[in-house]
């Protein structure tokens, strides 16, 4: 189970939105104060999942983008820094929420079944 959760938890770092994301072409035309590369650390505080994992994600036009293609990711950052994300792979999913402020962020995540849960922190790189 923990191997499956690696990509799920990575994307759960942060977040999703308060609304559904726009089409990628729309995102490319608008910018967000939170756009850029982010380093995310996910901590498991409940359940039998990896204790901590580190990942790199990108925000483009307010949308959360992953470099990996082995899972589905839907999420975005609102103008006030609120962030939510839903990640799905092979019929399983996890979600996360929190807030970005400047170059930092934090929040919580959980699997859809409630089997694992925890916290995440993020730092914008470069």
C-alpha positions as CSV (number, residue, x, y, z in Angstrom):
1,X,0.0,0.0,0.0
2,X,2.8,2.5,0.8
3,X,4.3,2.1,-2.7
4,X,0.9,3.1,-4.2
5,X,0.6,6.1,-1.8
6,X,3.9,7.6,-2.9
7,X,2.5,9.4,-6.0
8,X,-0.9,9.9,-4.2
9,X,0.7,11.6,-1.2
10,X,3.0,13.6,-3.4
11,X,0.3,15.3,-5.1
12,X,-1.8,15.6,-2.0
13,X,0.8,18.0,-0.8
14,X,-1.0,20.7,-1.4
15,X,-4.1,20.9,-2.3
16,X,-6.9,21.8,-4.8
17,X,-9.1,24.6,-5.2
18,X,-12.1,26.2,-4.3
19,X,-13.3,25.6,-7.9
20,X,-12.4,23.2,-10.7
21,X,-9.2,24.1,-12.6
22,X,-9.4,25.7,-16.0
23,X,-8.2,24.1,-19.2
24,X,-4.4,24.1,-19.4
25,X,-4.4,26.6,-22.2
26,X,-6.3,29.0,-19.9
27,X,-3.8,28.5,-17.1
28,X,-0.9,29.3,-19.3
29,X,-2.5,32.7,-20.1
30,X,-3.0,33.8,-16.5
31,X,-0.5,33.9,-13.7
32,X,-0.7,33.3,-10.0
33,X,1.3,34.7,-7.2
34,X,2.1,31.1,-6.3
35,X,3.4,30.0,-9.7
36,X,6.7,28.2,-9.7
37,X,8.5,25.1,-8.5
38,X,7.7,23.8,-5.0
39,X,9.4,21.3,-2.8
40,X,6.8,19.4,-0.7
41,X,7.4,17.1,2.3
42,X,4.5,14.9,3.3
43,X,4.4,13.5,6.9
44,X,2.2,10.5,7.8
45,X,0.7,10.9,11.3
46,X,-2.0,8.2,11.0
47,X,-1.9,4.8,9.2
48,X,0.5,2.4,7.7
49,X,2.1,4.7,5.0
50,X,5.6,6.0,4.5
51,X,6.5,8.3,7.4
52,X,7.8,11.1,5.2
53,X,8.3,11.7,1.5
54,X,9.7,14.6,-0.5
55,X,8.5,15.7,-3.9
56,X,8.8,18.5,-6.4
57,X,5.6,19.9,-7.9
58,X,4.9,22.9,-10.1
59,X,2.1,25.5,-10.1
60,X,1.4,27.1,-13.4
61,X,-1.4,29.7,-13.8
62,X,-2.6,28.7,-10.3
63,X,-3.0,25.0,-11.3
64,X,-1.0,22.2,-9.7
65,X,1.0,20.3,-12.2
66,X,3.1,17.1,-11.7
67,X,6.0,15.9,-13.8
68,X,4.9,12.3,-13.3
69,X,2.1,10.9,-15.5
70,X,1.3,7.8,-13.5
71,X,-1.6,9.4,-11.7
72,X,-4.4,11.9,-12.2
73,X,-4.1,15.2,-10.5
74,X,-6.7,18.0,-10.1
75,X,-6.0,21.0,-8.0
76,X,-5.3,24.7,-7.9
77,X,-4.4,27.6,-5.7
78,X,-7.0,30.3,-5.0
79,X,-5.9,34.0,-5.1
80,X,-5.9,34.0,-1.2
81,X,-3.5,31.0,-1.1
82,X,-6.0,28.4,-0.2
83,X,-5.1,25.2,-1.9
84,X,-6.8,21.8,-2.4
85,X,-5.9,18.8,-4.6
86,X,-7.3,15.5,-5.4
87,X,-5.1,12.7,-6.7
88,X,-6.3,9.4,-8.2
89,X,-4.6,6.2,-9.4
90,X,-6.1,2.8,-10.2
91,X,-9.4,3.6,-8.5
92,X,-7.9,4.9,-5.3
93,X,-7.6,8.6,-4.3
94,X,-6.3,11.0,-1.7
95,X,-6.9,14.7,-1.1
96,X,-5.2,17.5,0.6
97,X,-5.8,21.1,1.6
98,X,-4.0,24.0,3.2
99,X,-2.7,27.4,2.5
100,X,0.3,28.9,0.8
101,X,1.7,32.2,2.1
102,X,4.5,33.8,0.2
103,X,7.1,31.1,-0.4
104,X,5.8,28.6,2.2
105,X,2.8,26.4,2.7
106,X,1.3,23.8,5.0
107,X,-1.8,21.7,5.4
108,X,-3.3,18.3,5.8
109,X,-4.0,15.3,3.6
110,X,-5.9,12.0,3.8
111,X,-6.7,9.0,1.7
112,X,-10.2,8.7,0.5
113,X,-10.7,5.6,2.7
114,X,-9.2,7.3,5.7
115,X,-6.5,4.6,6.0
116,X,-3.7,7.2,6.2
117,X,-3.6,10.9,7.0
118,X,-1.0,13.5,7.9
119,X,0.4,16.9,7.3
120,X,2.5,18.5,4.5
121,X,4.8,21.5,4.2
122,X,6.0,23.2,1.1
123,X,8.7,25.7,0.1
124,X,9.0,27.5,-3.2
125,X,12.3,26.8,-4.9
126,X,14.4,29.3,-6.9
